[in-house]
C-alpha cells in the first residue's frame, strides 16, 4: 500500500533531492579522468552491474567501449533491480563497475565499503505505461487509485518504487498495487502481457515499444531519478573499470544515453 499525504511526499522528494545534490549517500565526486580512447593500453575482462533500466544503453556502451579498447572484453551485463544488485555486491559478488538507478542504493554499497566515489551520469523521469489500446481506460495518475484496476508498481526498496511512492504521495494518492515487483523490467513485462492495466515505469523503458502506450503523469517533472556510477572496491581489473566509467561519462557514452532517451545529469 502507498500511503497518502502531500506532506510526506514532499519530504520524500526533499530527501531524494538532498541525497543526490549533496552527495550525502552517493559521495558524488568527479571520477578520476581516464582517456576513453586508450586502445591497446588496456586488457583483460570486466564485469558491469547495471540497473535494469540501463540494459539497452549499457549494451550499446559496452560494444563501443570494446571497439575503442580491443584488449578488453566486457562480460555479459548483469542487470537487475538496483537493490538486488547492491545486495549481491555487498555479499562479495565479483564485479568491476556498478551503475545504480539512485543515489540511495549507491550509498548503501559505498557505506558497506563495496564501491568507490560515484558520479551521476544520467537522469530519468516516470511515466504511466498501459497495454496497447489502453483497455483499462487509464488517462490520469489519479486513475491508478481505482481499486477496480490492476496496477503494478516496483517494490518500495527498488529505486523505481521509491520514485513511484514519492510521486503518488506528492499527488495525495493511495494506490493498492496488484503486485510489487523487484525491477522495472518486471513491471513492464506484466503490463505488456496484459496482466496489469497500468504501471509506473521510467520514460526510457517504453521508448520505441509497440506493445505499450504511455503518458506523462501530473507531477512527474518534480520526481527526477539520477543514476550514479562507480568502480567496485575489489574490482579485479581496476584500470579497465575506471576506463569504462570514463567512457560512460565521455562524449560517446553521453551520445548513446541521449539516444536511449536519458536526460543529461
N, C-alpha and C positions, 0 to 999 in steps of 0.2 A: 504494500500500500504506500502511496505517496501522500504525505501529509500536506494540508493546505496552509495558506497564510502568506501574505506578501512579505511580512517582516522576516520570516525565516528564509524565504527565497532570497531576499536582498542580502541577508547576512551571508548565505552560502556563496552568492555571487561575489560579495566583497572578499571572502576568504580565498576563493579561487583566483581573483584578480591580484590580491596581495601576494599570494604564493608564487604566482607567475612573475609578476613585475618585480617583486622584491628579491626573487630567487631564494626565499627562505628555505624552501624544501629542496628545490632543484639545484641550488648552488649555481644558478645560471652564470656562466662566465664564458668569455671567448675561448674557443678551443685553440690549442697550440697550432700556429699556422703550419700547414703542410702543403707542399706543392701537389696539386691534384693530378698533374701530368708527370709523375715520376718514372713511368715506364719500367725499365728493367731494374731499377733500384730496389724494387720490392719483389718478394716471392713468398711462396707458401700458400696456405689457405686461411680463410677467416669464416667465422660463423656469426651471422647477424640475427638478432632477435628484434622483431618489429611488431608494433601494434597491428591488429588485424586490418584496420582501415588503411594501412600503408602498403598492403600486399602488392598491389599493381604498380604503384610508383616505385617501390624499392626493388621490384623485379627488374624494372627498366633501368634503374640506377645501378644495380649490381652488374647488369650486362655491359653498360657503358664504362663502368669502373674497370671491369676486366679487359675491355678493349684498350683502355688507357694504360693499364698495368698488366701486360700479358703474363707476367710471372706469378700473378695472384689469382687464386681460384676462390670465388665466393660460394661457399656451400649453399645448398638449397635453403632459402629463407625459412626461419622459424617464426611463424606468425600466429598470434592468438590474442585474446584479451590481455591488455597490459598488466592487469593484476595477476593473471595466471603466469605470464612470463616473469614477472617480478618474483613470485614465489619460487619459481624454478631457479632463477639466478641466485637468490639468497641461499638456496639449498645447495648451491655449488655447480649448477649445470654449466657445461663448458660453452662459453660464448666469448666473442671479442667486442661486439658492439650491441648497444641496447638503444632502441628508439621507442619512446613511450608516447601515449596519447594524452598524457597530462603531467604536470609538474609534481602532483602529489605522489603518484606512483613512482616516478623517478626519484623523488625524495626518499621514499621508503627503501629503495635499493641503495641509494647513496648512504642513508643512515645506517644500513647494515654493513657498509664498507665494501659493497659489491660493484660499485661504479664510481667513476671519477667525476670531474666537473662536467657540467652539461651546458648545451647551448640550444635555445629554441630555434628551430629551422622552418616551421610551418604553422599555419593556423587553420581552423576549420569551424564550421557552424552546423547547427542542427536543422533538419527538415523532417516533415512528416511524409513517410513513404506509405503508399497504398498499392494494392494489386492493380494491374492494368484494367481499366474500366471502372475502378473505384466502386465495387459492388456495395460497400458499406455506406456510401454517400458521405464520406468524411471530407469536409471542406474547411474546417477551422480547428485550431488547437483545442477549443472547448469541447469539441465533439468526442475527444478521447475520454472524457469523463462519463460518457453514456454507458451504463452497465450492460446494455444490450450488444455493444460492440466488443469484438475480440481485439484487444490492444496488447502488443508485445513490446516490452522495453528491455534495455540492458539492465542487469543487476546493479544495485547501488554501488558496490565496490569497484565496478568497472568504470573507466573514465566516461564512456558514453552514457552510463547510468547516472553518474554523478551530475553530468551536464543536463541530462533529461530531468532529473529531480530539481535542479536549480531553475530550469525553465518553467516547469509546471508550478512550482511553488511561487515563483515570481509573478505568475499569472493567476495565482489563487485557486489552482485547480487540484482536485483529488482524482486520482486515477488508480483503479484496481486492475493491474495487468493480468492477462490470462497466463503469462509466464514471464519470468525474469531471466534473461539469457546472459551467458558469460562472455559474449563477444558481440560486436555489432554485426558480424557476418551471420551469426545465428539468427538475429532479428530479421535481417534481410531475407534469409532463406525461408523463414516461416511466412513472411509477408508475400514474397514472390510465389510461394506454393499455394497461396490462398488459405493458409491455416490461421491467418490473422487478417483483420480488416485494416489495421494500421500499425505503424511502429515509428518510433523516433530514432533516426539514424543520422550519420554525418552527410553533409551535402555531397561530398566526393563519392560516397558509396553508391548513389543511384545514377551517377553520371553515365549516360550512354546505354542504360539498360532498358530494353523494350518490354520487360516483364514487370516493370514497376512505374508508377507515377509518383510525383512528389509535389509538395507546395511548401513555401517558407512560412512557418507559423509566426504568430504575433510574439514579439519579444526575442526572437531568435538572434537578432543582431546584438543583443546585450550579453549573450552567453557565447563567448568565443573560447574555443578549446585550443591550447597551444601545445605543440609537440617538441619536447627536448630530446637530444641525442647525446650519448656519451660513450666512451670506451669502457669496457668492463675491467675491473681492477686486476683480475688474474688472467687477462687476455693472453692466449698462447702466442699470438702474433701482434704485439702492440704497435709495431711500426705500420703494418698494413691496416690495422684497425684505425689508427689515427688518420691515415691517408683516406680511408673510406669516409670517416666523419668529415674531413675537409672537403671531400668530393661532394657530399650531400650539401654542405654549406656553400659550395662554389657555384660558378655560373651554370654549369651543366646540370647539377643537382637542382638548382632553382628552376631551370627551364623545364625539367621533367615534372617537378612538383606542380608548377603552374599549369602545365598541360593536363595534369590529372585533376585540376580544379582546386588545389590547395591555395590558400591565401599566404602572402608573404608575411614573415614574422614582424 
